[in-house]
Structures are given as structure tokens and as C-alpha cells.
Amino acid sequence: MRVFMKWYPPTFVILLFSLSSYSQSLNRNWSSELDSSLEKFKNCQDEESEISCQQFPGRSLDTVYDLDDFYKKTEKRYLSSYEISELLKDNSRWSRLGHAYEPDILKQAQDNANAKKAVVAVYMNEAGEGHMALILPGELQPSGSWGLNVPNSASFFSKDPSKSYVNKGLSYAFSKKLIKDVLLYTRKY
């Protein structure tokens, strides 16, 4: 019996490898690793500098989706919420979905997260202070405070680590008065 193998030119193999390295991904252990990050974050004020504590939101993207988009290689650190907000405004790898008060955008955000596509929600005020939440795989959940179904999320509050959480609705990250200024972005693949 003869076995025939199909020969592919080297450029095809390289192209196939390149495409697979940019496909969507989800860390298999994201939930337990994110829970562990949350515990470390709640204690980081005592153990690390304040700058390190501000890196947890950016690090969460890497923990869940295996993406280092929010990592600044030249400085060997993750970006702060302000830096992430600035990066997302005109980054070719990310596209704006819409505002957090739009029910169809919230549903699309949850659908994207469930399809292993990274989604973040960001808020930034005029003073440059803000916050970022990561949309996690899961289900939409009713929010009494927003009056909408909101996606599952994780959030690391630099100013009050005790408010930080994993696997709660997005409305835990932003009060109702802020939702008009909360923008959702998704990673392009």
C-alpha cells in the first residue's frame, strides 16, 4: 500500500502559520487565573508599588484572551486604564462597538466574548481619570441599576481594590450616571 502526501509550497505553510497565530484565543484556565489575579490585586497596595497595581486591568486581557495588546514591551509593563483608553481610540487592531446604554451593543459584546473575541468597556473623564472593565465569556444578566441586560465582566478598581470583582455584570463596574460615556471596543481578528 502506498501513502501519498500532498506537498504544499513553503509560502502556503508560512501563510497558514501566520493566520493561525492571529486567530482568537481563550486561555483554558482563564477563570481560575483571573480569580488568583483578583486576590493578588486586592493585596497589591501592601506588596507592590501603586504603578504595579494600575497594571492589573491591562494584564487581565492577557490572562483571559492571551493578548498582549495592552503590554508596553519597551517598558516591560501593562498599560493603565488611561493609556488603554487612548490606545483604543485609533488602533487598527480594535474597533468601537458603541455605548454601554445600547442593548444591542451589550448583546454583541457578550456574543463576541463567547466567541473568544476580546471586548473591553472603558470610561474616561475630562481629567484623564477613568476605568476599564473586561467582558468575559458568560451570559447576559439583568441589571436593576441600569435597567438593561448586561454582559459578564471583570473589573479592577485601582482606587478601591475592595470593589474589584470577577464574573459579575458590567453594571458593577460603572454607575448608571456614567453609562452614557462608557464605550465598548472589540478586538479585530
N, C-alpha and C positions, 0 to 999 in steps of 0.2 A: 504494500500500500504506500502510495506516495503522498506526502504532505506538501502542499503548496502554500507558501506565504506570500502575501501581497507586499510588494515593495513600494514605499512612499518616499518621494524625494525629500531631502533634508529640510527644505524650506517649509514644506507642509507640516512636518513634525514640529518644527520651531513655532510655527503659527499656532498649531493646536495647543502646544505647551503655553504659549503666551496668552491665549484666550482663557485657558483654564485658571491661570494664576490671577486673573482679574474677575473671576466669577464670584457670585455671592457666596458667603460662607457663614456658618454659625458654629461657634465653639461648643462642642458637645457638653462641656462641663460649665457652661456659662452661668447657670443658676447658682451652683454651689460656690463658684469663684466670685461671683458678684456679691453673694451673702458674706463671704470672707472679706472682700474689699470694704463692704459696709462696716463691718466690725472694726477693721483697721482704721477706717476713716473716722469713726466716732472717737477713736483714741489718738488720732494723729496730732491733735493740738498739744498733747503731752509728750509725744515721742519725736515729732518731726517739726521742721520749720513751717510757718504759715504758707510759704510758697508751695511746699510739697502737698499740703492739704488742698490747695487750689487745683491740683492736677488730677484729682480723682474723677471729676466729670469727663475729662478727655480720655483718661485711662479706661473708663467704663466702655467706651466704644470698642477699644481693642479687646477687652475682656469678653464681650458678648459676640461681636461680629468679626473678630480677627482683622481689624482695620487699624492701621497706624496713621490715618489721615490727620489726627489731632496730636501727633507727636512731632516735636521740633528736633530733628536729628542733630542739627548744628549745636544745639544747647543741651541735648540729651534730657529732654523733659517734655511732659504733656502740656498742652495749651490750657490756659484759664478760660472761664466762660466768656469773658470779654473777647479774648483772642479767637475763640471758636466762632462767636457771633460775627466778627469781622471777616474771618476766613470764608464763612458760608455765603456772604453777600455776593461774591463774584468768583466762585470757584467752579471750574469746569467739571469737577467730579460730583458736585452736589446740585440739586435743583430744588427750588422752593415749591412746596405743595400748596401752602396757603395759611390762613389764620386758624387759630385754635377754636374760634367760635363757629366754624363751618362744620356741620355734622358730616358732610360727605368727605371732607379733608381728614377728619378724625378717623373715619372708617377706612379711608385709603391708607392712612398712617399705620393702622393696626394690620391691615391686609399686607402691606409691604413688609412689616416686621415679621409676620407669619411666613412670608415668602423668603425669609433670610436677607432682606434688604434693610440696611441700616436707616433709621429715622431718628431725628432729634428735634426737640422743641426748644426754642431759645427766646429769651426776653432780655431786652437791654433798654435802660432808661437814658435820658439825656446826659446824665452824669457819668455814663460809662459803667454803671453797676448793673449786673444782670444775673441771669441764672440759665442753666441748661438742664434739660431732662432727656433721658434716653428712652425711646419707645422700645418695649420688649415684646417678644412673642407672647401671645396670650389671647384673651377675649376682651371685647369692648365691655365696659361695666357702667352701670348708671351712676351719674354723679348728682347728688342732691344739690350741691352748691352751684354747679354750672347749669343744671337742668338739661344735660346732654349725656349721651353715652360716650365715654372717653376710653382711649387705649391704655393698655397696661404699660407701666413705666418704672424707671428707677431715677432717683434724684439724690444728689449730694449737695447739701447746703453748707457752704464754707463758713458763713457767719453763725449758723446754729446747727452743728452736726447732729444734734438730737432729733431734728426734724427729718433727717435723711431716711430714705426707705428704698426697698426693692419690692417689686410686684404689687404696686398699688396704682390706682387710676391717676391719670395725668393731672386731674384737678387737685391732687395733694401737693403738686409742685408749684402751682400758680393760683392765686386767689381769683375770684370771678372778676374783680375790677381790672385785672391785668390781661385777661384773655384776648382783648382786642389788640394787644401789642405782642402776643406770643405767636411766633412764626414756626411752622414745621417745615423741615427740609429732609429730603431723602437722598441717599447715595445712588448715583448712576452706575450701572453695571454693563 
